[in-house]
Amino acid sequence: MNYQYKHRSLSKHLTHLFAHFPCIILVGARQVGKSTLLTHLFPQATHILLDPIQDVQNIRRDPDLFLNNCKMPVIFDEVQYAPELIPALKRSIDNDRCTQYHRIPQKLSSTKYTKRINCCTSRKNVSSH
């Protein structure tokens, strides 16, 4: 299959956010290109596809340990399958205010998770070195 990436008007805004915030949440309808957009904009990021059954890299069992050992930046795809990751991300961001982290959880289709993430990812200033 011959695939050609289509530029999205959101690209510039996401790149700007990525430069200024430690965590970006991208929410949208199914099959609209969220993963494609993020992997195109951030090719250096590790891409982790979470699964509803398998605990990929023990993220659900010990999300704090996973984040401590995770190579940044990272795109978490289908993050609704590992809700334990969201508070761990918040703790990680809040505990390390001197390091600029870039973690990109995305593909959240449930309002329940969206409300939880909006609360959990808000934080105080993080300085970047």
MMTF fields as JSON, N, C-alpha, C and O atoms, coordinates in Angstrom:
{
  "mmtfVersion": "1.0.0",
  "mmtfProducer": "UNKNOWN",
  "numBonds": 515,
  "numAtoms": 516,
  "numGroups": 129,
  "numChains": 1,
  "numModels": 1,
  "chainsPerModel": [1],
  "groupsPerChain": [129],
  "chainIdList": ["A"],
  "bondAtomList": [4, 2, 8, 6, 12, 10, 16, 14, 20, 18, 24, 22, 28, 26, 32, 30, 36, 34, 40, 38, 44, 42, 48, 46, 52, 50, 56, 54, 60, 58, 64, 62, 68, 66, 72, 70, 76, 74, 80, 78, 84, 82, 88, 86, 92, 90, 96, 94, 100, 98, 104, 102, 108, 106, 112, 110, 116, 114, 120, 118, 124, 122, 128, 126, 132, 130, 136, 134, 140, 138, 144, 142, 148, 146, 152, 150, 156, 154, 160, 158, 164, 162, 168, 166, 172, 170, 176, 174, 180, 178, 184, 182, 188, 186, 192, 190, 196, 194, 200, 198, 204, 202, 208, 206, 212, 210, 216, 214, 220, 218, 224, 222, 228, 226, 232, 230, 236, 234, 240, 238, 244, 242, 248, 246, 252, 250, 256, 254, 260, 258, 264, 262, 268, 266, 272, 270, 276, 274, 280, 278, 284, 282, 288, 286, 292, 290, 296, 294, 300, 298, 304, 302, 308, 306, 312, 310, 316, 314, 320, 318, 324, 322, 328, 326, 332, 330, 336, 334, 340, 338, 344, 342, 348, 346, 352, 350, 356, 354, 360, 358, 364, 362, 368, 366, 372, 370, 376, 374, 380, 378, 384, 382, 388, 386, 392, 390, 396, 394, 400, 398, 404, 402, 408, 406, 412, 410, 416, 414, 420, 418, 424, 422, 428, 426, 432, 430, 436, 434, 440, 438, 444, 442, 448, 446, 452, 450, 456, 454, 460, 458, 464, 462, 468, 466, 472, 470, 476, 474, 480, 478, 484, 482, 488, 486, 492, 490, 496, 494, 500, 498, 504, 502, 508, 506, 512, 510],
  "bondOrderList": [1, 1, 1, 1, 1, 1, 1, 1, 1, 1, 1, 1, 1, 1, 1, 1, 1, 1, 1, 1, 1, 1, 1, 1, 1, 1, 1, 1, 1, 1, 1, 1, 1, 1, 1, 1, 1, 1, 1, 1, 1, 1, 1, 1, 1, 1, 1, 1, 1, 1, 1, 1, 1, 1, 1, 1, 1, 1, 1, 1, 1, 1, 1, 1, 1, 1, 1, 1, 1, 1, 1, 1, 1, 1, 1, 1, 1, 1, 1, 1, 1, 1, 1, 1, 1, 1, 1, 1, 1, 1, 1, 1, 1, 1, 1, 1, 1, 1, 1, 1, 1, 1, 1, 1, 1, 1, 1, 1, 1, 1, 1, 1, 1, 1, 1, 1, 1, 1, 1, 1, 1, 1, 1, 1, 1, 1, 1, 1],
  "groupList": [{"groupName": "MET", "atomNameList": ["N", "CA", "C", "O"], "elementList": ["N", "C", "C", "O"], "formalChargeList": [0, 0, 0, 0], "bondAtomList": [1, 0, 2, 1, 3, 2], "bondOrderList": [1, 1, 2], "singleLetterCode": "M", "chemCompType": "L-PEPTIDE LINKING"}, {"groupName": "ASN", "atomNameList": ["N", "CA", "C", "O"], "elementList": ["N", "C", "C", "O"], "formalChargeList": [0, 0, 0, 0], "bondAtomList": [1, 0, 2, 1, 3, 2], "bondOrderList": [1, 1, 2], "singleLetterCode": "N", "chemCompType": "L-PEPTIDE LINKING"}, {"groupName": "TYR", "atomNameList": ["N", "CA", "C", "O"], "elementList": ["N", "C", "C", "O"], "formalChargeList": [0, 0, 0, 0], "bondAtomList": [1, 0, 2, 1, 3, 2], "bondOrderList": [1, 1, 2], "singleLetterCode": "Y", "chemCompType": "L-PEPTIDE LINKING"}, {"groupName": "GLN", "atomNameList": ["N", "CA", "C", "O"], "elementList": ["N", "C", "C", "O"], "formalChargeList": [0, 0, 0, 0], "bondAtomList": [1, 0, 2, 1, 3, 2], "bondOrderList": [1, 1, 2], "singleLetterCode": "Q", "chemCompType": "L-PEPTIDE LINKING"}, {"groupName": "LYS", "atomNameList": ["N", "CA", "C", "O"], "elementList": ["N", "C", "C", "O"], "formalChargeList": [0, 0, 0, 0], "bondAtomList": [1, 0, 2, 1, 3, 2], "bondOrderList": [1, 1, 2], "singleLetterCode": "K", "chemCompType": "L-PEPTIDE LINKING"}, {"groupName": "HIS", "atomNameList": ["N", "CA", "C", "O"], "elementList": ["N", "C", "C", "O"], "formalChargeList": [0, 0, 0, 0], "bondAtomList": [1, 0, 2, 1, 3, 2], "bondOrderList": [1, 1, 2], "singleLetterCode": "H", "chemCompType": "L-PEPTIDE LINKING"}, {"groupName": "ARG", "atomNameList": ["N", "CA", "C", "O"], "elementList": ["N", "C", "C", "O"], "formalChargeList": [0, 0, 0, 0], "bondAtomList": [1, 0, 2, 1, 3, 2], "bondOrderList": [1, 1, 2], "singleLetterCode": "R", "chemCompType": "L-PEPTIDE LINKING"}, {"groupName": "SER", "atomNameList": ["N", "CA", "C", "O"], "elementList": ["N", "C", "C", "O"], "formalChargeList": [0, 0, 0, 0], "bondAtomList": [1, 0, 2, 1, 3, 2], "bondOrderList": [1, 1, 2], "singleLetterCode": "S", "chemCompType": "L-PEPTIDE LINKING"}, {"groupName": "LEU", "atomNameList": ["N", "CA", "C", "O"], "elementList": ["N", "C", "C", "O"], "formalChargeList": [0, 0, 0, 0], "bondAtomList": [1, 0, 2, 1, 3, 2], "bondOrderList": [1, 1, 2], "singleLetterCode": "L", "chemCompType": "L-PEPTIDE LINKING"}, {"groupName": "THR", "atomNameList": ["N", "CA", "C", "O"], "elementList": ["N", "C", "C", "O"], "formalChargeList": [0, 0, 0, 0], "bondAtomList": [1, 0, 2, 1, 3, 2], "bondOrderList": [1, 1, 2], "singleLetterCode": "T", "chemCompType": "L-PEPTIDE LINKING"}, {"groupName": "PHE", "atomNameList": ["N", "CA", "C", "O"], "elementList": ["N", "C", "C", "O"], "formalChargeList": [0, 0, 0, 0], "bondAtomList": [1, 0, 2, 1, 3, 2], "bondOrderList": [1, 1, 2], "singleLetterCode": "F", "chemCompType": "L-PEPTIDE LINKING"}, {"groupName": "ALA", "atomNameList": ["N", "CA", "C", "O"], "elementList": ["N", "C", "C", "O"], "formalChargeList": [0, 0, 0, 0], "bondAtomList": [1, 0, 2, 1, 3, 2], "bondOrderList": [1, 1, 2], "singleLetterCode": "A", "chemCompType": "L-PEPTIDE LINKING"}, {"groupName": "PRO", "atomNameList": ["N", "CA", "C", "O"], "elementList": ["N", "C", "C", "O"], "formalChargeList": [0, 0, 0, 0], "bondAtomList": [1, 0, 2, 1, 3, 2], "bondOrderList": [1, 1, 2], "singleLetterCode": "P", "chemCompType": "L-PEPTIDE LINKING"}, {"groupName": "CYS", "atomNameList": ["N", "CA", "C", "O"], "elementList": ["N", "C", "C", "O"], "formalChargeList": [0, 0, 0, 0], "bondAtomList": [1, 0, 2, 1, 3, 2], "bondOrderList": [1, 1, 2], "singleLetterCode": "C", "chemCompType": "L-PEPTIDE LINKING"}, {"groupName": "ILE", "atomNameList": ["N", "CA", "C", "O"], "elementList": ["N", "C", "C", "O"], "formalChargeList": [0, 0, 0, 0], "bondAtomList": [1, 0, 2, 1, 3, 2], "bondOrderList": [1, 1, 2], "singleLetterCode": "I", "chemCompType": "L-PEPTIDE LINKING"}, {"groupName": "VAL", "atomNameList": ["N", "CA", "C", "O"], "elementList": ["N", "C", "C", "O"], "formalChargeList": [0, 0, 0, 0], "bondAtomList": [1, 0, 2, 1, 3, 2], "bondOrderList": [1, 1, 2], "singleLetterCode": "V", "chemCompType": "L-PEPTIDE LINKING"}, {"groupName": "GLY", "atomNameList": ["N", "CA", "C", "O"], "elementList": ["N", "C", "C", "O"], "formalChargeList": [0, 0, 0, 0], "bondAtomList": [1, 0, 2, 1, 3, 2], "bondOrderList": [1, 1, 2], "singleLetterCode": "G", "chemCompType": "PEPTIDE LINKING"}, {"groupName": "ASP", "atomNameList": ["N", "CA", "C", "O"], "elementList": ["N", "C", "C", "O"], "formalChargeList": [0, 0, 0, 0], "bondAtomList": [1, 0, 2, 1, 3, 2], "bondOrderList": [1, 1, 2], "singleLetterCode": "D", "chemCompType": "L-PEPTIDE LINKING"}, {"groupName": "GLU", "atomNameList": ["N", "CA", "C", "O"], "elementList": ["N", "C", "C", "O"], "formalChargeList": [0, 0, 0, 0], "bondAtomList": [1, 0, 2, 1, 3, 2], "bondOrderList": [1, 1, 2], "singleLetterCode": "E", "chemCompType": "L-PEPTIDE LINKING"}],
  "groupTypeList": [0, 1, 2, 3, 2, 4, 5, 6, 7, 8, 7, 4, 5, 8, 9, 5, 8, 10, 11, 5, 10, 12, 13, 14, 14, 8, 15, 16, 11, 6, 3, 15, 16, 4, 7, 9, 8, 8, 9, 5, 8, 10, 12, 3, 11, 9, 5, 14, 8, 8, 17, 12, 14, 3, 17, 15, 3, 1, 14, 6, 6, 17, 12, 17, 8, 10, 8, 1, 1, 13, 4, 0, 12, 15, 14, 10, 17, 18, 15, 3, 2, 11, 12, 18, 8, 14, 12, 11, 8, 4, 6, 7, 14, 17, 1, 17, 6, 13, 9, 3, 2, 5, 6, 14, 12, 3, 4, 8, 7, 7, 9, 4, 2, 9, 4, 6, 14, 1, 13, 13, 9, 7, 6, 4, 1, 15, 7, 7, 5],
  "groupIdList": [1, 2, 3, 4, 5, 6, 7, 8, 9, 10, 11, 12, 13, 14, 15, 16, 17, 18, 19, 20, 21, 22, 23, 24, 25, 26, 27, 28, 29, 30, 31, 32, 33, 34, 35, 36, 37, 38, 39, 40, 41, 42, 43, 44, 45, 46, 47, 48, 49, 50, 51, 52, 53, 54, 55, 56, 57, 58, 59, 60, 61, 62, 63, 64, 65, 66, 67, 68, 69, 70, 71, 72, 73, 74, 75, 76, 77, 78, 79, 80, 81, 82, 83, 84, 85, 86, 87, 88, 89, 90, 91, 92, 93, 94, 95, 96, 97, 98, 99, 100, 101, 102, 103, 104, 105, 106, 107, 108, 109, 110, 111, 112, 113, 114, 115, 116, 117, 118, 119, 120, 121, 122, 123, 124, 125, 126, 127, 128, 129],
  "secStructList": [7, 7, 7, 7, 7, 7, 7, 7, 6, 6, 2, 2, 2, 2, 2, 2, 2, 2, 2, 2, 7, 1, 5, 7, 7, 5, 7, 7, 7, 6, 6, 1, 1, 2, 2, 2, 2, 2, 2, 2, 2, 7, 6, 6, 1, 3, 3, 3, 3, 7, 7, 1, 1, 1, 7, 4, 4, 4, 6, 6, 6, 7, 2, 2, 2, 2, 2, 2, 2, 7, 7, 1, 1, 3, 3, 3, 3, 6, 4, 4, 4, 7, 6, 6, 2, 2, 2, 2, 2, 2, 2, 2, 2, 2, 2, 7, 6, 6, 1, 7, 7, 7, 3, 3, 3, 3, 7, 7, 7, 7, 2, 2, 2, 2, 2, 2, 2, 2, 2, 2, 6, 7, 7, 1, 7, 7, 7, 7, 7],
  "xCoordList": [0.845, 0.0, 0.892, 1.824, 0.61, 1.365, 0.667, -0.467, 1.347, 0.741, 1.42, 2.648, 0.627, 1.166, 0.534, -0.687, 1.402, 0.937, 0.246, 0.732, -0.89, -1.609, -1.384, -1.655, -0.898, -0.644, -1.953, -2.992, -1.885, -3.043, -2.799, -1.677, -3.835, -3.705, -3.315, -2.793, -3.555, -3.236, -1.733, -1.275, -0.977, 0.448, 1.262, 1.995, 1.141, 1.928, 1.583, 2.469, 0.319, -0.124, 0.415, 0.886, 0.351, 0.862, 2.367, 2.855, 3.092, 4.54, 4.844, 5.767, 4.079, 4.241, 3.963, 4.737, 2.879, 2.535, 3.619, 3.983, 4.132, 5.171, 6.424, 7.114, 6.713, 7.896, 7.703, 8.682, 6.458, 6.193, 5.575, 5.532, 5.102, 4.432, 5.0, 5.431, 5.006, 5.584, 4.677, 5.134, 3.415, 2.485, 1.43, 0.882, 1.155, 0.117, -0.898, -0.525, -2.167, -3.234, -3.916, -4.349, -4.009, -4.695, -5.91, -5.781, -7.083, -8.339, -9.077, -9.109, -9.671, -10.435, -11.186, -11.033, -11.99, -12.78, -11.861, -10.687, -12.415, -11.637, -11.273, -12.033, -10.093, -9.651, -9.571, -9.828, -9.215, -9.083, -7.63, -7.362, -6.672, -5.269, -4.486, -3.457, -4.934, -4.204, -2.809, -1.822, -2.729, -1.426, -0.536, 0.652, -1.094, -0.33, 0.219, 1.39, -0.599, -0.179, 0.978, 1.995, 0.831, 1.861, 3.155, 4.233, 3.076, 4.305, 4.984, 6.205, 4.215, 4.803, 5.496, 6.612, 4.832, 5.395, 6.571, 7.496, 6.536, 7.542, 8.161, 7.956, 8.908, 9.465, 10.477, 10.735, 11.047, 12.022, 11.347, 12.022, 10.05, 9.333, 9.156, 8.919, 9.277, 8.939, 7.425, 6.724, 6.904, 5.463, 5.063, 5.503, 4.223, 3.771, 2.269, 1.494, 1.873, 0.455, -0.021, 0.408, -0.907, -1.428, -2.555, -3.247, -2.721, -3.649, -4.649, -4.281, -5.926, -6.918, -6.705, -7.218, -5.963, -5.781, -4.365, -4.179, -3.377, -1.984, -1.511, -1.857, -0.725, -0.11, 1.243, 2.267, 1.23, 2.426, 3.498, 3.277, 4.652, 5.812, 5.459, 6.091, 4.461, 4.035, 3.617, 3.796, 3.073, 2.652, 1.549, 1.58, 0.584, -0.514, -0.052, -0.485, 0.818, 1.255, 2.101, 1.931, 3.013, 3.887, 4.185, 5.281, 3.21, 3.392, 4.523, 5.185, 4.752, 5.833, 7.198, 8.044, 7.41, 8.666, 8.84, 9.925, 7.762, 7.83, 8.271, 9.166, 7.644, 7.983, 9.411, 10.078, 9.889, 11.272, 12.278, 13.378, 11.911, 12.82, 12.524, 13.203, 11.526, 11.055, 11.917, 12.26, 12.254, 12.997, 12.011, 10.984, 12.326, 11.466, 11.964, 13.159, 11.109, 9.643, 8.968, 9.564, 7.707, 6.955, 5.517, 4.928, 4.972, 3.558, 2.875, 3.235, 1.894, 1.092, -0.191, -1.01, -0.347, -1.505, -2.533, -2.178, -3.794, -4.889, -4.695, -4.843, -4.361, -4.044, -5.234, -5.047, -6.431, -7.59, -7.489, -8.183, -6.633, -6.459, -5.514, -5.368, -4.876, -3.998, -4.26, -3.402, -5.439, -5.769, -4.814, -4.716, -4.111, -3.135, -1.975, -1.28, -1.775, -0.672, -0.877, 0.099, -2.106, -2.384, -1.921, -1.195, -2.309, -1.798, -0.275, 0.384, 0.28, 1.741, 2.423, 3.477, 1.834, 2.371, 2.346, 3.311, 1.244, 1.134, 2.21, 2.884, 2.361, 3.393, 4.782, 5.598, 5.045, 6.349, 6.631, 7.735, 5.657, 5.811, 5.982, 6.871, 5.141, 5.205, 6.489, 6.998, 7.016, 8.212, 9.497, 10.506, 9.489, 10.723, 10.515, 10.411, 10.457, 10.164, 11.36, 11.214, 12.524, 13.728, 14.058, 14.993, 13.322, 13.582, 12.385, 11.24, 12.643, 11.543, 11.187, 11.978, 9.997, 9.509, 8.542, 7.834, 8.516, 7.521, 6.896, 7.508, 5.696, 4.958, 3.649, 3.012, 3.257, 2.107, 1.053, 0.976, 0.232, -0.841, -1.923, -2.188, -2.538, -3.539, -4.54, -4.443, -5.487, -6.567, -7.483, -7.657, -8.051, -9.006, -10.403, -10.712, -11.229, -12.561, -13.616, -14.751, -13.271, -14.243, -14.225, -13.158, -15.395, -15.508, -14.982, -14.375, -15.208, -14.728, -13.216, -12.735, -12.465, -11.017, -10.6, -9.631, -11.3, -10.955, -11.058, -10.163, -12.13, -12.282, -11.161, -10.597, -10.839, -9.788, -8.437, -7.66, -8.16, -6.875, -6.79, -5.743, -7.854, -7.824, -7.44, -6.711, -7.918, -7.591, -6.155, -5.407, -5.779, -4.489, -3.293, -2.191, -3.459, -2.29, -2.072, -1.066, -2.98, -2.722, -1.604, -1.534, -0.747, 0.405, 0.878, 0.376, 1.864, 2.494, 3.618, 3.863, 4.29, 5.339, 6.426, 6.854, 6.866, 8.007, 9.066, 8.818, 10.243, 11.287, 12.016, 12.127, 12.5, 13.192, 14.646, 14.977, 15.522, 16.957, 17.52, 18.722],
  "yCoordList": [-1.178, 0.0, 1.245, 1.344, 2.167, 3.407, 4.458, 4.844, 4.914, 5.824, 7.178, 7.263, 8.235, 9.583, 10.335, 10.43, 10.865, 11.597, 12.882, 13.597, 13.17, 14.416, 15.351, 14.993, 16.53, 17.526, 17.896, 18.047, 18.037, 18.461, 19.849, 20.18, 20.65, 22.02, 22.031, 23.034, 20.952, 20.844, 20.655, 20.83, 20.305, 19.966, 21.057, 20.78, 22.272, 23.377, 23.593, 23.811, 23.531, 23.732, 22.614, 22.893, 21.36, 20.25, 20.368, 20.098, 20.763, 20.946, 22.034, 21.894, 23.105, 24.189, 23.679, 23.948, 22.957, 22.408, 21.463, 21.493, 20.624, 19.662, 20.36, 19.833, 21.532, 22.286, 22.953, 23.305, 23.129, 23.897, 23.117, 23.619, 21.916, 21.147, 19.743, 19.182, 19.167, 17.836, 16.693, 15.556, 16.977, 15.92, 16.506, 17.577, 15.798, 16.211, 15.08, 13.91, 15.424, 14.447, 14.744, 15.871, 13.756, 13.919, 13.003, 11.781, 13.606, 12.877, 13.099, 14.212, 12.04, 12.188, 10.918, 9.889, 11.01, 9.866, 8.76, 8.991, 7.564, 6.43, 6.624, 7.192, 6.136, 6.051, 7.394, 7.466, 8.46, 9.767, 10.173, 11.221, 9.335, 9.611, 10.171, 10.815, 9.951, 10.466, 9.846, 10.557, 8.534, 7.854, 8.286, 8.545, 8.364, 8.785, 10.191, 10.446, 11.089, 12.473, 12.519, 13.16, 11.85, 11.909, 11.241, 11.771, 10.095, 9.431, 10.213, 10.15, 10.941, 11.796, 13.015, 13.364, 13.655, 14.85, 14.538, 15.341, 13.377, 13.032, 11.665, 10.707, 11.575, 10.274, 9.717, 8.513, 10.569, 10.124, 9.474, 8.834, 9.619, 9.091, 7.577, 7.025, 6.931, 5.518, 5.414, 6.221, 4.445, 4.276, 2.972, 1.894, 3.077, 1.899, 1.755, 2.62, 0.649, 0.346, -0.496, -1.638, 0.066, -0.633, -1.579, -1.346, -2.629, -3.696, -3.907, -3.807, -4.203, -4.396, -5.68, -5.79, -6.652, -7.929, -8.078, -8.339, -7.914, -8.056, -6.794, -5.679, -6.984, -5.861, -5.593, -6.133, -4.768, -4.465, -3.876, -2.863, -4.522, -4.09, -3.823, -2.986, -4.529, -4.394, -2.969, -2.538, -2.261, -0.877, -0.824, 0.037, -1.723, -1.69, -2.12, -1.555, -3.11, -3.632, -2.616, -2.444, -1.94, -0.973, 0.204, 0.296, 1.102, 2.206, 3.151, 3.719, 3.325, 4.219, 3.671, 4.411, 2.38, 1.757, 1.83, 2.127, 1.558, 1.631, 3.019, 3.14, 4.073, 5.435, 5.799, 6.522, 5.312, 5.586, 4.981, 5.508, 3.887, 3.197, 3.462, 2.933, 4.267, 4.508, 5.56, 6.591, 5.281, 6.248, 7.307, 6.977, 8.557, 9.662, 10.259, 10.179, 10.845, 10.932, 9.618, 8.758, 9.491, 8.271, 8.621, 9.551, 7.862, 7.967, 6.729, 5.608, 6.92, 5.814, 5.776, 6.694, 4.728, 4.58, 3.694, 2.656, 4.094, 3.387, 3.394, 2.364, 4.566, 4.693, 4.374, 4.153, 4.348, 3.994, 2.559, 2.201, 1.728, 0.351, 0.242, -0.838, 1.338, 1.342, 2.607, 3.486, 2.708, 3.922, 4.196, 5.331, 3.163, 3.339, 4.233, 4.813, 4.337, 5.124, 6.626, 7.358, 7.088, 8.525, 9.14, 10.133, 8.593, 9.174, 9.024, 9.874, 7.946, 7.767, 8.852, 9.356, 9.213, 10.313, 11.616, 12.38, 11.858, 13.075, 13.113, 14.126, 11.996, 11.942, 12.161, 12.876, 11.555, 11.685, 13.133, 13.632, 13.79, 15.197, 16.066, 16.917, 15.861, 16.677, 16.455, 17.39, 15.234, 14.918, 15.389, 15.549, 15.608, 15.981, 17.269, 17.25, 18.364, 19.659, 20.266, 21.276, 19.678, 20.24, 19.572, 19.993, 18.554, 17.842, 18.008, 17.937, 18.225, 18.37, 16.993, 16.371, 16.522, 15.239, 15.486, 16.493, 14.567, 14.62, 13.233, 12.307, 13.106, 11.858, 12.194, 13.196, 11.383, 11.738, 10.639, 9.823, 10.59, 9.609, 10.054, 11.25, 9.133, 9.525, 8.418, 7.329, 8.71, 7.803, 7.487, 6.323, 8.481, 8.279, 8.536, 9.649, 7.537, 7.72, 7.833, 8.217, 7.509, 7.514, 8.834, 9.313, 9.426, 10.661, 10.459, 11.365, 9.279, 8.969, 9.181, 9.821, 8.657, 8.798, 10.217, 10.722, 10.863, 12.226, 13.137, 13.952, 13.024, 13.854, 13.559, 14.479, 12.286, 11.906, 12.461, 12.95, 12.389, 12.872, 14.387, 14.918, 15.085, 16.537, 16.961, 17.937, 16.242, 16.546, 16.134, 16.9, 14.954, 14.392, 15.019, 14.976, 15.592, 16.12, 17.598, 18.152, 18.25, 19.646, 19.703, 18.852, 20.685, 20.744, 22.168, 23.072, 22.363, 23.67, 23.784, 22.85, 24.906, 25.144, 24.095, 23.691, 23.659, 22.76, 23.517, 23.968, 23.656, 24.37, 23.387, 22.204, 23.863, 23.011, 23.389, 24.574, 22.411, 22.656, 22.089, 22.194],
  "zCoordList": [0.0, 0.0, 0.0, 0.798, -0.874, -0.969, -0.118, -0.401, 0.917, 1.891, 1.812, 1.795, 1.766, 1.795, 2.968, 3.086, 3.829, 5.001, 4.572, 3.696, 5.196, 4.947, 6.122, 7.268, 5.842, 6.879, 7.578, 6.936, 8.894, 9.684, 10.249, 10.631, 10.302, 10.809, 12.29, 12.777, 13.0, 14.418, 14.671, 15.8, 13.651, 13.806, 14.488, 15.437, 14.022, 14.584, 16.066, 16.892, 16.378, 17.767, 18.673, 19.776, 18.224, 19.026, 19.246, 20.343, 18.231, 18.356, 19.38, 20.182, 19.355, 20.328, 21.749, 22.668, 21.925, 23.242, 23.745, 24.92, 22.85, 23.2, 23.722, 24.594, 23.196, 23.619, 24.985, 25.641, 25.415, 26.636, 27.789, 28.912, 27.542, 28.589, 28.68, 27.672, 29.879, 30.05, 29.597, 29.473, 29.353, 28.969, 28.041, 28.302, 26.966, 26.021, 25.94, 25.856, 25.966, 25.804, 24.469, 24.226, 23.627, 22.347, 22.356, 22.418, 22.294, 22.355, 21.053, 20.529, 20.531, 19.304, 18.971, 19.63, 17.947, 17.491, 16.982, 16.695, 16.877, 16.37, 14.901, 14.117, 14.561, 13.168, 12.442, 11.24, 13.168, 12.51, 12.292, 11.706, 12.768, 12.513, 13.687, 13.476, 14.916, 16.082, 16.171, 16.359, 16.039, 16.096, 14.949, 15.143, 13.774, 12.597, 12.799, 12.517, 13.276, 13.521, 14.515, 14.252, 15.649, 16.677, 16.255, 16.523, 15.605, 15.171, 14.053, 13.909, 13.267, 12.226, 12.847, 12.461, 13.806, 14.436, 15.356, 15.481, 15.999, 16.999, 16.686, 17.431, 15.6, 15.197, 16.199, 16.206, 17.037, 18.039, 19.238, 20.044, 19.376, 20.541, 20.446, 19.372, 21.594, 21.702, 21.62, 22.231, 20.883, 20.724, 21.407, 21.008, 22.441, 23.182, 23.006, 23.414, 22.393, 22.189, 23.366, 23.531, 24.18, 25.352, 24.935, 23.944, 25.698, 25.351, 26.487, 27.657, 26.151, 27.214, 28.018, 29.132, 27.483, 28.163, 28.71, 29.898, 27.85, 28.277, 28.99, 28.599, 30.03, 30.743, 30.088, 30.507, 29.074, 28.293, 29.21, 29.873, 29.236, 30.026, 31.502, 32.147, 32.032, 33.433, 33.806, 34.945, 32.855, 33.106, 34.158, 35.038, 34.082, 35.044, 36.439, 37.444, 36.491, 37.79, 38.542, 39.749, 37.844, 38.516, 37.578, 37.025, 37.401, 36.456, 36.855, 35.986, 38.154, 38.588, 38.181, 37.68, 38.397, 37.992, 36.479, 35.98, 35.762, 34.306, 33.847, 33.011, 34.393, 33.981, 34.361, 33.622, 35.499, 35.901, 34.929, 34.769, 34.285, 33.371, 31.896, 31.016, 31.635, 30.275, 29.565, 30.143, 28.314, 27.505, 27.006, 26.413, 27.246, 26.837, 25.545, 25.26, 24.763, 24.922, 24.531, 23.884, 24.944, 24.66, 24.299, 24.85, 23.37, 22.995, 23.55, 23.191, 24.422, 24.935, 24.107, 24.163, 23.36, 22.485, 23.185, 23.743, 23.158, 23.825, 25.343, 26.001, 25.891, 27.311, 28.219, 29.416, 27.683, 28.511, 29.026, 29.977, 28.413, 28.878, 30.072, 30.646, 30.45, 31.623, 32.436, 32.501, 33.058, 33.8, 34.964, 35.43, 35.434, 36.515, 36.078, 36.913, 34.79, 34.258, 34.479, 34.647, 34.481, 34.556, 35.883, 35.856, 37.041, 38.289, 38.416, 39.015, 37.854, 37.886, 37.05, 37.436, 35.915, 35.109, 35.896, 35.886, 36.569, 37.366, 38.452, 38.635, 39.169, 40.209, 39.628, 40.21, 38.498, 37.856, 37.467, 37.683, 36.908, 36.511, 37.745, 37.787, 38.749, 39.96, 40.758, 41.377, 40.753, 41.528, 40.881, 41.568, 39.613, 38.934, 38.156, 36.929, 38.855, 38.239, 37.521, 36.834, 37.665, 37.036, 35.711, 35.03, 35.336, 34.087, 33.174, 33.62, 31.921, 30.974, 30.438, 29.729, 30.777, 30.286, 29.152, 29.13, 28.217, 27.149, 27.033, 26.501, 27.527, 27.423, 26.741, 27.066, 25.82, 25.006, 25.067, 24.148, 26.128, 26.11, 25.143, 25.022, 24.47, 23.492, 23.241, 23.806, 22.397, 22.015, 23.181, 23.54, 23.755, 24.834, 24.297, 23.871, 24.314, 23.77, 24.859, 24.576, 26.087, 27.163, 27.922, 28.308, 28.14, 28.916, 30.326, 30.897, 30.895, 32.245, 32.325, 33.26, 31.362, 31.384, 31.045, 31.61, 30.147, 29.776, 30.984, 31.21, 31.775, 32.972, 33.964, 34.555, 34.147, 35.086, 34.63, 35.45, 33.35, 32.842, 32.94, 33.311, 32.618, 32.719, 34.123, 34.299, 35.114, 36.503, 36.821, 37.428, 36.421, 36.835, 36.14, 36.687, 34.975, 34.283, 34.541, 34.099, 35.239, 35.554, 36.59, 37.477, 36.481, 37.371, 37.508, 36.84, 38.392, 38.546, 37.524, 36.761, 37.508, 36.519, 36.585, 37.666, 35.423, 35.298, 34.517, 33.399, 35.103, 34.381, 33.48, 33.804, 32.375, 31.423, 31.383, 31.328, 31.41, 31.343, 30.076, 29.834]
}
